[in-house]
Amino acid sequence: MKLSILDLAPISPESTIADSFHSSVRLAQLAERSGYERVWYAEHHNMSTIASSATSLLIGHVAHHTEHIRLGSGGVMLPNHSPLVIAEQFGTLKELFGDRIDLGLGRAPGTDMNTLRALRRDPSAADSFPHDVLELQAYLAGESRIAGVRAIPGDGTKVPLYILGSSLFGAKLAAQLGLPYAFASHFAPAALHDAVATYRSEFRPSAQLAEPYVIAGVGVIAADTPEEAHRLRTEAERHRVAAFLNRNKDRSLSEAEIDMLMQTPQAEQIIDMMRYTAVGTGEVVADYLRHFATTAQADELITAHHPIREEDRLRSVHVTAQACALA
């Protein structure tokens, strides 16, 4: 079973953004030693608990401190950017670090509507996502669709593309273009099975990929005892509810206020985003992941380790790798 990691570069309570970047390096180094396939970083904006907004810069930073593990975006929100600029950024990464770089692409803004406007993005930009993917792919293949324009660096580097999604739209596009498909079931579980079935049934081979390839997201909270794992889950749920419902407010919530929020329908919806989460000791987590990979028809799982503190998150990564015999 291939396992990878999605690192959101979380900013833990009472830590700094610089601490988050140091933590991402340590996590990637542990993943490399432990036998994980890749580590991806997701583009988010205006979120006080996530530091991965400048995704390509973070990939480059981590690549400098690792040796062979694949690194990439999970994903770059392409409608926020010019395809030419992304081709240049990831072409630069490919030239610097060789065949270790992945380029996962999404069409959501990765933020709220006010921040979308601050990004100078037209809300209708998502409509051009398929065209933008083709334009980007052509730059990387050295076959520009715009006369006289080349991505330098980027031209001819053939950085592999992945389509990310949480609906049938991304599944159909990935199938049509013959690209690997990564489904965001770690936070958007509802359409997982329909999307994967659609992708597999409609897949057309391409120069990049001969057979369909599915990566499914899944949460993980692995610990040395069941009690510790469930304590970490409760902590992660409370942290997530507070982060969503108190987003970008001037003050943090008290424990009593979070207790009240946890009883609301909004909290129930937020917690359901973690529906596919393996919680427990290594053996329990490994069994869950094997079953999930089978039912999701996934060729690879990308794990989002939910513990809030770095030491607990790294322990979860290590326990999972040992239980799944990755190394």
Disulfide bonds with the S-S distance in Angstrom:
none
